[in-house]
């Protein structure tokens, strides 16, 4: 999995998102800014993003995914 794969998958869920991905191979830190997260608490913001990668996290193809999810202006 590479940065492009991570961005593409998140864009399917949050087309308006500004996405910054750091890391490589199987460890990524992702910062996402999107209206999709408005009105949601921190955990509620992370859950749908982590769900996008549940298969890879479960299989070990992806070892770590840190998610910082924000709304514009945060």
N, CA, C and O atoms as a CHARMM CRD file, in Angstrom:
* protein
*
  296
    1    1 UNK  N      0.84500  -1.16500   0.00000 PROA 1      0.00000
    2    1 UNK  CA     0.00000   0.00000   0.00000 PROA 1      0.00000
    3    1 UNK  C      0.89600   1.23500   0.00000 PROA 1      0.00000
    4    1 UNK  O      1.89100   1.29400   0.72200 PROA 1      0.00000
    5    2 UNK  N      0.52700   2.22100  -0.82300 PROA 2      0.00000
    6    2 UNK  CA     1.30700   3.45200  -0.85100 PROA 2      0.00000
    7    2 UNK  C      0.39800   4.65400  -0.56500 PROA 2      0.00000
    8    2 UNK  O     -0.81400   4.50600  -0.40400 PROA 2      0.00000
    9    3 UNK  N      0.99800   5.83000  -0.50600 PROA 3      0.00000
   10    3 UNK  CA     0.25800   7.04700  -0.17000 PROA 3      0.00000
   11    3 UNK  C     -0.89500   7.28400  -1.12900 PROA 3      0.00000
   12    3 UNK  O     -1.97300   7.70700  -0.70900 PROA 3      0.00000
   13    4 UNK  N     -0.68400   7.01900  -2.39900 PROA 4      0.00000
   14    4 UNK  CA    -1.73500   7.20100  -3.40000 PROA 4      0.00000
   15    4 UNK  C     -2.94700   6.32600  -3.12600 PROA 4      0.00000
   16    4 UNK  O     -4.08500   6.76700  -3.28300 PROA 4      0.00000
   17    5 UNK  N     -2.70700   5.09000  -2.71700 PROA 5      0.00000
   18    5 UNK  CA    -3.80700   4.18000  -2.38000 PROA 5      0.00000
   19    5 UNK  C     -4.61600   4.70600  -1.20100 PROA 5      0.00000
   20    5 UNK  O     -5.84500   4.64900  -1.20300 PROA 5      0.00000
   21    6 UNK  N     -3.91700   5.21400  -0.20100 PROA 6      0.00000
   22    6 UNK  CA    -4.57300   5.74200   0.99200 PROA 6      0.00000
   23    6 UNK  C     -5.43900   6.93600   0.61500 PROA 6      0.00000
   24    6 UNK  O     -6.60000   7.01100   1.01800 PROA 6      0.00000
   25    7 UNK  N     -4.88900   7.86600  -0.15300 PROA 7      0.00000
   26    7 UNK  CA    -5.63200   9.06000  -0.55600 PROA 7      0.00000
   27    7 UNK  C     -6.84800   8.68900  -1.39000 PROA 7      0.00000
   28    7 UNK  O     -7.93800   9.21500  -1.16500 PROA 7      0.00000
   29    8 UNK  N     -6.67400   7.79900  -2.34100 PROA 8      0.00000
   30    8 UNK  CA    -7.77200   7.39000  -3.22400 PROA 8      0.00000
   31    8 UNK  C     -8.94400   6.80600  -2.43500 PROA 8      0.00000
   32    8 UNK  O    -10.10400   7.12500  -2.69700 PROA 8      0.00000
   33    9 UNK  N     -8.63200   5.96400  -1.48600 PROA 9      0.00000
   34    9 UNK  CA    -9.69100   5.32900  -0.69900 PROA 9      0.00000
   35    9 UNK  C    -10.43900   6.35400   0.14900 PROA 9      0.00000
   36    9 UNK  O    -11.66500   6.29500   0.25200 PROA 9      0.00000
   37   10 UNK  N     -9.72100   7.28300   0.75200 PROA 10     0.00000
   38   10 UNK  CA   -10.36200   8.30800   1.58000 PROA 10     0.00000
   39   10 UNK  C    -11.20300   9.24000   0.71600 PROA 10     0.00000
   40   10 UNK  O    -12.28400   9.65600   1.13200 PROA 10     0.00000
   41   11 UNK  N    -10.72500   9.57200  -0.47800 PROA 11     0.00000
   42   11 UNK  CA   -11.46600  10.45900  -1.38400 PROA 11     0.00000
   43   11 UNK  C    -12.80100   9.85000  -1.80800 PROA 11     0.00000
   44   11 UNK  O    -13.74300  10.58400  -2.10700 PROA 11     0.00000
   45   12 UNK  N    -12.89600   8.53100  -1.83900 PROA 12     0.00000
   46   12 UNK  CA   -14.16000   7.87700  -2.16800 PROA 12     0.00000
   47   12 UNK  C    -15.21200   8.18500  -1.11000 PROA 12     0.00000
   48   12 UNK  O    -16.38900   8.34900  -1.43300 PROA 12     0.00000
   49   13 UNK  N    -14.80000   8.26400   0.13800 PROA 13     0.00000
   50   13 UNK  CA   -15.70400   8.55500   1.24400 PROA 13     0.00000
   51   13 UNK  C    -15.91900  10.05800   1.41600 PROA 13     0.00000
   52   13 UNK  O    -17.03600  10.50400   1.67700 PROA 13     0.00000
   53   14 UNK  N    -14.85400  10.82800   1.27000 PROA 14     0.00000
   54   14 UNK  CA   -14.87000  12.28300   1.50200 PROA 14     0.00000
   55   14 UNK  C    -14.29100  12.99200   0.28200 PROA 14     0.00000
   56   14 UNK  O    -13.12500  13.38600   0.29700 PROA 14     0.00000
   57   15 UNK  N    -15.08700  13.15900  -0.77600 PROA 15     0.00000
   58   15 UNK  CA   -14.54400  13.75200  -2.00600 PROA 15     0.00000
   59   15 UNK  C    -13.98000  15.16100  -1.82800 PROA 15     0.00000
   60   15 UNK  O    -13.09200  15.56900  -2.57700 PROA 15     0.00000
   61   16 UNK  N    -14.48800  15.90900  -0.84200 PROA 16     0.00000
   62   16 UNK  CA   -14.04100  17.29100  -0.63900 PROA 16     0.00000
   63   16 UNK  C    -12.78400  17.38500   0.22500 PROA 16     0.00000
   64   16 UNK  O    -12.28200  18.48400   0.46200 PROA 16     0.00000
   65   17 UNK  N    -12.28100  16.27200   0.68700 PROA 17     0.00000
   66   17 UNK  CA   -11.21500  16.25900   1.69500 PROA 17     0.00000
   67   17 UNK  C     -9.88000  16.79100   1.18700 PROA 17     0.00000
   68   17 UNK  O     -9.47400  16.55400   0.05000 PROA 17     0.00000
   69   18 UNK  N     -9.22400  17.51300   2.07200 PROA 18     0.00000
   70   18 UNK  CA    -7.81000  17.84300   1.91300 PROA 18     0.00000
   71   18 UNK  C     -7.07700  16.79200   2.74100 PROA 18     0.00000
   72   18 UNK  O     -7.35100  16.63900   3.93100 PROA 18     0.00000
   73   19 UNK  N     -6.16000  16.07800   2.12800 PROA 19     0.00000
   74   19 UNK  CA    -5.53300  14.92500   2.77100 PROA 19     0.00000
   75   19 UNK  C     -4.01500  15.05700   2.73900 PROA 19     0.00000
   76   19 UNK  O     -3.41700  15.32300   1.69600 PROA 19     0.00000
   77   20 UNK  N     -3.41200  14.86700   3.90200 PROA 20     0.00000
   78   20 UNK  CA    -1.95400  14.82700   4.01700 PROA 20     0.00000
   79   20 UNK  C     -1.58600  13.45800   4.57300 PROA 20     0.00000
   80   20 UNK  O     -2.02800  13.07900   5.65800 PROA 20     0.00000
   81   21 UNK  N     -0.78200  12.72800   3.82700 PROA 21     0.00000
   82   21 UNK  CA    -0.36800  11.38700   4.24100 PROA 21     0.00000
   83   21 UNK  C      1.13900  11.38400   4.44500 PROA 21     0.00000
   84   21 UNK  O      1.90000  11.80500   3.57400 PROA 21     0.00000
   85   22 UNK  N      1.55300  10.90400   5.60300 PROA 22     0.00000
   86   22 UNK  CA     2.97500  10.76300   5.90700 PROA 22     0.00000
   87   22 UNK  C      3.23400   9.30900   6.26200 PROA 22     0.00000
   88   22 UNK  O      2.37800   8.62600   6.82200 PROA 22     0.00000
   89   23 UNK  N      4.41800   8.85700   5.92900 PROA 23     0.00000
   90   23 UNK  CA     4.78900   7.48000   6.21500 PROA 23     0.00000
   91   23 UNK  C      4.98900   6.71100   4.93400 PROA 23     0.00000
   92   23 UNK  O      4.98100   7.28000   3.84300 PROA 23     0.00000
   93   24 UNK  N      5.16800   5.41300   5.07500 PROA 24     0.00000
   94   24 UNK  CA     5.40200   4.55300   3.92000 PROA 24     0.00000
   95   24 UNK  C      5.12400   3.10500   4.29200 PROA 24     0.00000
   96   24 UNK  O      5.02800   2.74700   5.46600 PROA 24     0.00000
   97   25 UNK  N      4.99800   2.29100   3.26200 PROA 25     0.00000
   98   25 UNK  CA     4.81100   0.85000   3.38800 PROA 25     0.00000
   99   25 UNK  C      3.57900   0.50200   4.21100 PROA 25     0.00000
  100   25 UNK  O      2.46500   0.49200   3.68600 PROA 25     0.00000
  101   26 UNK  N      3.76600   0.21900   5.47900 PROA 26     0.00000
  102   26 UNK  CA     2.64500  -0.26600   6.28900 PROA 26     0.00000
  103   26 UNK  C      2.39300   0.59500   7.52700 PROA 26     0.00000
  104   26 UNK  O      1.66600   0.17900   8.42900 PROA 26     0.00000
  105   27 UNK  N      2.98300   1.78500   7.57900 PROA 27     0.00000
  106   27 UNK  CA     2.77200   2.71500   8.69700 PROA 27     0.00000
  107   27 UNK  C      2.46700   4.10000   8.13100 PROA 27     0.00000
  108   27 UNK  O      3.31400   4.70800   7.47600 PROA 27     0.00000
  109   28 UNK  N      1.26500   4.59300   8.38200 PROA 28     0.00000
  110   28 UNK  CA     0.87600   5.88800   7.85100 PROA 28     0.00000
  111   28 UNK  C      0.24800   6.76500   8.92700 PROA 28     0.00000
  112   28 UNK  O     -0.40500   6.28000   9.85100 PROA 28     0.00000
  113   29 UNK  N      0.46400   8.06800   8.78100 PROA 29     0.00000
  114   29 UNK  CA    -0.22100   9.07400   9.58700 PROA 29     0.00000
  115   29 UNK  C     -0.98100   9.94800   8.60300 PROA 29     0.00000
  116   29 UNK  O     -0.39500  10.52000   7.68400 PROA 29     0.00000
  117   30 UNK  N     -2.28900  10.04600   8.80200 PROA 30     0.00000
  118   30 UNK  CA    -3.14500  10.75200   7.86200 PROA 30     0.00000
  119   30 UNK  C     -3.84300  11.91400   8.56600 PROA 30     0.00000
  120   30 UNK  O     -4.42100  11.74800   9.64000 PROA 30     0.00000
  121   31 UNK  N     -3.78000  13.08800   7.94500 PROA 31     0.00000
  122   31 UNK  CA    -4.55000  14.23500   8.41100 PROA 31     0.00000
  123   31 UNK  C     -5.56200  14.55100   7.32300 PROA 31     0.00000
  124   31 UNK  O     -5.20600  14.74500   6.16100 PROA 31     0.00000
  125   32 UNK  N     -6.83400  14.59900   7.71900 PROA 32     0.00000
  126   32 UNK  CA    -7.91800  14.81400   6.76800 PROA 32     0.00000
  127   32 UNK  C     -8.74000  16.00500   7.23700 PROA 32     0.00000
  128   32 UNK  O     -9.13900  16.07800   8.40000 PROA 32     0.00000
  129   33 UNK  N     -8.99100  16.93500   6.32300 PROA 33     0.00000
  130   33 UNK  CA    -9.85400  18.07500   6.61800 PROA 33     0.00000
  131   33 UNK  C    -11.04700  17.98400   5.67700 PROA 33     0.00000
  132   33 UNK  O    -10.88700  18.02600   4.45700 PROA 33     0.00000
  133   34 UNK  N    -12.26000  17.85700   6.25300 PROA 34     0.00000
  134   34 UNK  CA   -13.45200  17.67300   5.43600 PROA 34     0.00000
  135   34 UNK  C    -14.70700  18.07300   6.20200 PROA 34     0.00000
  136   34 UNK  O    -14.77300  17.92700   7.42300 PROA 34     0.00000
  137   35 UNK  N    -15.68500  18.57100   5.48900 PROA 35     0.00000
  138   35 UNK  CA   -16.99900  18.86800   6.07000 PROA 35     0.00000
  139   35 UNK  C    -17.68700  17.58800   6.53500 PROA 35     0.00000
  140   35 UNK  O    -18.59200  17.63600   7.36900 PROA 35     0.00000
  141   36 UNK  N    -17.26800  16.46000   6.00900 PROA 36     0.00000
  142   36 UNK  CA   -17.82900  15.16400   6.38700 PROA 36     0.00000
  143   36 UNK  C    -17.80300  14.96400   7.90200 PROA 36     0.00000
  144   36 UNK  O    -18.65600  14.26800   8.45300 PROA 36     0.00000
  145   37 UNK  N    -16.83200  15.57000   8.56800 PROA 37     0.00000
  146   37 UNK  CA   -16.65600  15.36200  10.00300 PROA 37     0.00000
  147   37 UNK  C    -17.41300  16.36100  10.87700 PROA 37     0.00000
  148   37 UNK  O    -17.41100  16.22900  12.10100 PROA 37     0.00000
  149   38 UNK  N    -18.04800  17.33900  10.28100 PROA 38     0.00000
  150   38 UNK  CA   -18.72900  18.36600  11.06700 PROA 38     0.00000
  151   38 UNK  C    -19.79800  17.74200  11.96200 PROA 38     0.00000
  152   38 UNK  O    -20.58800  16.90800  11.51900 PROA 38     0.00000
  153   39 UNK  N    -19.80800  18.15800  13.21900 PROA 39     0.00000
  154   39 UNK  CA   -20.79000  17.67600  14.18300 PROA 39     0.00000
  155   39 UNK  C    -20.45100  16.33000  14.80700 PROA 39     0.00000
  156   39 UNK  O    -21.22500  15.80700  15.60900 PROA 39     0.00000
  157   40 UNK  N    -19.30000  15.76400  14.44800 PROA 40     0.00000
  158   40 UNK  CA   -18.91300  14.46300  14.98400 PROA 40     0.00000
  159   40 UNK  C    -17.78200  14.63600  15.99000 PROA 40     0.00000
  160   40 UNK  O    -16.93200  15.51500  15.84400 PROA 40     0.00000
  161   41 UNK  N    -17.78700  13.79700  16.99500 PROA 41     0.00000
  162   41 UNK  CA   -16.70900  13.78700  17.98200 PROA 41     0.00000
  163   41 UNK  C    -15.48500  13.08500  17.40400 PROA 41     0.00000
  164   41 UNK  O    -15.56100  12.44000  16.35800 PROA 41     0.00000
  165   42 UNK  N    -14.37200  13.21800  18.09100 PROA 42     0.00000
  166   42 UNK  CA   -13.09600  12.69700  17.59400 PROA 42     0.00000
  167   42 UNK  C    -13.17400  11.22600  17.17900 PROA 42     0.00000
  168   42 UNK  O    -12.76500  10.87800  16.07200 PROA 42     0.00000
  169   43 UNK  N    -13.68400  10.37500  18.03700 PROA 43     0.00000
  170   43 UNK  CA   -13.76800   8.94700  17.72300 PROA 43     0.00000
  171   43 UNK  C    -14.71600   8.69700  16.55500 PROA 43     0.00000
  172   43 UNK  O    -14.45000   7.84100  15.71100 PROA 43     0.00000
  173   44 UNK  N    -15.81800   9.43700  16.50300 PROA 44     0.00000
  174   44 UNK  CA   -16.77700   9.29800  15.39900 PROA 44     0.00000
  175   44 UNK  C    -16.15800   9.72800  14.07300 PROA 44     0.00000
  176   44 UNK  O    -16.58100   9.26600  13.01400 PROA 44     0.00000
  177   45 UNK  N    -15.17900  10.59100  14.12300 PROA 45     0.00000
  178   45 UNK  CA   -14.48800  11.02200  12.91100 PROA 45     0.00000
  179   45 UNK  C    -13.51300   9.95600  12.43500 PROA 45     0.00000
  180   45 UNK  O    -13.35800   9.75000  11.23100 PROA 45     0.00000
  181   46 UNK  N    -12.86100   9.28400  13.36200 PROA 46     0.00000
  182   46 UNK  CA   -11.84200   8.29500  13.00700 PROA 46     0.00000
  183   46 UNK  C    -12.43800   6.96900  12.53100 PROA 46     0.00000
  184   46 UNK  O    -11.88400   6.31700  11.64600 PROA 46     0.00000
  185   47 UNK  N    -13.55600   6.57800  13.11500 PROA 47     0.00000
  186   47 UNK  CA   -14.11500   5.24800  12.83500 PROA 47     0.00000
  187   47 UNK  C    -14.37700   4.97600  11.35400 PROA 47     0.00000
  188   47 UNK  O    -13.98500   3.91500  10.86900 PROA 47     0.00000
  189   48 UNK  N    -15.02700   5.88700  10.60700 PROA 48     0.00000
  190   48 UNK  CA   -15.27700   5.55200   9.19700 PROA 48     0.00000
  191   48 UNK  C    -13.99300   5.46800   8.36700 PROA 48     0.00000
  192   48 UNK  O    -13.93000   4.72100   7.39000 PROA 48     0.00000
  193   49 UNK  N    -12.97600   6.23100   8.75600 PROA 49     0.00000
  194   49 UNK  CA   -11.70500   6.17400   8.03500 PROA 49     0.00000
  195   49 UNK  C    -11.00900   4.85000   8.32600 PROA 49     0.00000
  196   49 UNK  O    -10.52900   4.19100   7.40400 PROA 49     0.00000
  197   50 UNK  N    -10.94900   4.46000   9.57600 PROA 50     0.00000
  198   50 UNK  CA   -10.33800   3.17900   9.93700 PROA 50     0.00000
  199   50 UNK  C    -11.08900   2.00600   9.30300 PROA 50     0.00000
  200   50 UNK  O    -10.48000   1.00600   8.92400 PROA 50     0.00000
  201   51 UNK  N    -12.40600   2.13300   9.19000 PROA 51     0.00000
  202   51 UNK  CA   -13.21400   1.07900   8.57100 PROA 51     0.00000
  203   51 UNK  C    -12.82900   0.87100   7.10000 PROA 51     0.00000
  204   51 UNK  O    -12.92000  -0.24300   6.58500 PROA 51     0.00000
  205   52 UNK  N    -12.40100   1.93800   6.43200 PROA 52     0.00000
  206   52 UNK  CA   -11.97400   1.82000   5.03600 PROA 52     0.00000
  207   52 UNK  C    -10.77800   0.88700   4.87900 PROA 52     0.00000
  208   52 UNK  O    -10.56900   0.29800   3.81900 PROA 52     0.00000
  209   53 UNK  N    -10.00000   0.76100   5.94300 PROA 53     0.00000
  210   53 UNK  CA    -8.75900  -0.02300   5.90300 PROA 53     0.00000
  211   53 UNK  C     -8.81700  -1.24300   6.81800 PROA 53     0.00000
  212   53 UNK  O     -7.77600  -1.81700   7.13800 PROA 53     0.00000
  213   54 UNK  N    -10.00000  -1.64600   7.24000 PROA 54     0.00000
  214   54 UNK  CA   -10.13600  -2.73300   8.21300 PROA 54     0.00000
  215   54 UNK  C     -9.55000  -4.04600   7.70300 PROA 54     0.00000
  216   54 UNK  O     -8.93400  -4.78400   8.47100 PROA 54     0.00000
  217   55 UNK  N     -9.72900  -4.34000   6.44300 PROA 55     0.00000
  218   55 UNK  CA    -9.19600  -5.59500   5.90500 PROA 55     0.00000
  219   55 UNK  C     -7.66400  -5.59200   5.94600 PROA 55     0.00000
  220   55 UNK  O     -7.05000  -6.58100   6.34500 PROA 55     0.00000
  221   56 UNK  N     -7.05600  -4.48600   5.53700 PROA 56     0.00000
  222   56 UNK  CA    -5.60000  -4.39300   5.52800 PROA 56     0.00000
  223   56 UNK  C     -5.02700  -4.39300   6.94200 PROA 56     0.00000
  224   56 UNK  O     -3.98100  -4.99200   7.19100 PROA 56     0.00000
  225   57 UNK  N     -5.70800  -3.72500   7.86300 PROA 57     0.00000
  226   57 UNK  CA    -5.26900  -3.71700   9.25800 PROA 57     0.00000
  227   57 UNK  C     -5.39500  -5.10800   9.87200 PROA 57     0.00000
  228   57 UNK  O     -4.52900  -5.53700  10.63400 PROA 57     0.00000
  229   58 UNK  N     -6.45800  -5.79700   9.54300 PROA 58     0.00000
  230   58 UNK  CA    -6.67800  -7.14400  10.06900 PROA 58     0.00000
  231   58 UNK  C     -5.70800  -8.17300   9.52700 PROA 58     0.00000
  232   58 UNK  O     -5.32100  -9.10200  10.23600 PROA 58     0.00000
  233   59 UNK  N     -5.31100  -8.01200   8.27200 PROA 59     0.00000
  234   59 UNK  CA    -4.41100  -8.98700   7.64500 PROA 59     0.00000
  235   59 UNK  C     -2.93700  -8.70700   7.93100 PROA 59     0.00000
  236   59 UNK  O     -2.07900  -9.55900   7.69600 PROA 59     0.00000
  237   60 UNK  N     -2.65000  -7.51200   8.43600 PROA 60     0.00000
  238   60 UNK  CA    -1.26500  -7.14400   8.69000 PROA 60     0.00000
  239   60 UNK  C     -0.59400  -6.44900   7.52300 PROA 60     0.00000
  240   60 UNK  O      0.55900  -6.03000   7.62600 PROA 60     0.00000
  241   61 UNK  N     -1.31200  -6.32200   6.40100 PROA 61     0.00000
  242   61 UNK  CA    -0.76600  -5.59800   5.26000 PROA 61     0.00000
  243   61 UNK  C     -0.49300  -4.14100   5.64400 PROA 61     0.00000
  244   61 UNK  O      0.43800  -3.51400   5.13800 PROA 61     0.00000
  245   62 UNK  N     -1.31900  -3.62400   6.54200 PROA 62     0.00000
  246   62 UNK  CA    -1.14600  -2.28100   7.08600 PROA 62     0.00000
  247   62 UNK  C     -1.02600  -2.43700   8.59400 PROA 62     0.00000
  248   62 UNK  O     -1.94800  -2.92700   9.24600 PROA 62     0.00000
  249   63 UNK  N      0.10500  -2.02200   9.14900 PROA 63     0.00000
  250   63 UNK  CA     0.36300  -2.22600  10.57700 PROA 63     0.00000
  251   63 UNK  C     -0.15000  -1.08900  11.44300 PROA 63     0.00000
  252   63 UNK  O     -0.62700  -1.32000  12.55500 PROA 63     0.00000
  253   64 UNK  N     -0.05600   0.14200  10.94300 PROA 64     0.00000
  254   64 UNK  CA    -0.45200   1.29500  11.75200 PROA 64     0.00000
  255   64 UNK  C     -1.04300   2.37300  10.86800 PROA 64     0.00000
  256   64 UNK  O     -0.50600   2.69300   9.80700 PROA 64     0.00000
  257   65 UNK  N     -2.15800   2.92800  11.31900 PROA 65     0.00000
  258   65 UNK  CA    -2.80400   4.03600  10.62900 PROA 65     0.00000
  259   65 UNK  C     -3.28700   5.01800  11.68500 PROA 65     0.00000
  260   65 UNK  O     -4.24900   4.75200  12.40700 PROA 65     0.00000
  261   66 UNK  N     -2.61400   6.14100  11.76300 PROA 66     0.00000
  262   66 UNK  CA    -2.98500   7.19200  12.70800 PROA 66     0.00000
  263   66 UNK  C     -3.82900   8.20800  11.94100 PROA 66     0.00000
  264   66 UNK  O     -3.42900   8.68000  10.87800 PROA 66     0.00000
  265   67 UNK  N     -5.00900   8.54200  12.49200 PROA 67     0.00000
  266   67 UNK  CA    -5.92900   9.42600  11.79600 PROA 67     0.00000
  267   67 UNK  C     -6.19100  10.68300  12.62300 PROA 67     0.00000
  268   67 UNK  O     -6.58300  10.61200  13.78800 PROA 67     0.00000
  269   68 UNK  N     -5.96500  11.83000  11.99200 PROA 68     0.00000
  270   68 UNK  CA    -6.36000  13.11700  12.56000 PROA 68     0.00000
  271   68 UNK  C     -7.40700  13.66500  11.60700 PROA 68     0.00000
  272   68 UNK  O     -7.09700  14.01700  10.46900 PROA 68     0.00000
  273   69 UNK  N     -8.63500  13.73600  12.06700 PROA 69     0.00000
  274   69 UNK  CA    -9.74900  14.17100  11.22500 PROA 69     0.00000
  275   69 UNK  C    -10.28100  15.49600  11.73900 PROA 69     0.00000
  276   69 UNK  O    -10.62200  15.62300  12.91500 PROA 69     0.00000
  277   70 UNK  N    -10.35200  16.47600  10.86100 PROA 70     0.00000
  278   70 UNK  CA   -10.75400  17.82700  11.24200 PROA 70     0.00000
  279   70 UNK  C    -11.77500  18.38000  10.26800 PROA 70     0.00000
  280   70 UNK  O    -11.93800  17.86700   9.16100 PROA 70     0.00000
  281   71 UNK  N    -12.46000  19.42900  10.68800 PROA 71     0.00000
  282   71 UNK  CA   -13.32500  20.18300   9.77900 PROA 71     0.00000
  283   71 UNK  C    -12.57000  21.45200   9.38900 PROA 71     0.00000
  284   71 UNK  O    -11.66600  21.87900  10.10800 PROA 71     0.00000
  285   72 UNK  N    -12.93000  22.05400   8.26600 PROA 72     0.00000
  286   72 UNK  CA   -12.25600  23.28500   7.86100 PROA 72     0.00000
  287   72 UNK  C    -12.28500  24.33200   8.98600 PROA 72     0.00000
  288   72 UNK  O    -13.31000  24.53900   9.63500 PROA 72     0.00000
  289   73 UNK  N    -11.17000  24.96500   9.19100 PROA 73     0.00000
  290   73 UNK  CA   -11.06800  25.98900  10.21700 PROA 73     0.00000
  291   73 UNK  C    -10.50200  25.49200  11.53700 PROA 73     0.00000
  292   73 UNK  O    -10.18000  26.29300  12.41500 PROA 73     0.00000
  293   74 UNK  N    -10.37900  24.19500  11.68300 PROA 74     0.00000
  294   74 UNK  CA    -9.80500  23.63900  12.91200 PROA 74     0.00000
  295   74 UNK  C     -8.30000  23.57700  12.82500 PROA 74     0.00000
  296   74 UNK  O     -7.64500  23.13600  13.77000 PROA 74     0.00000
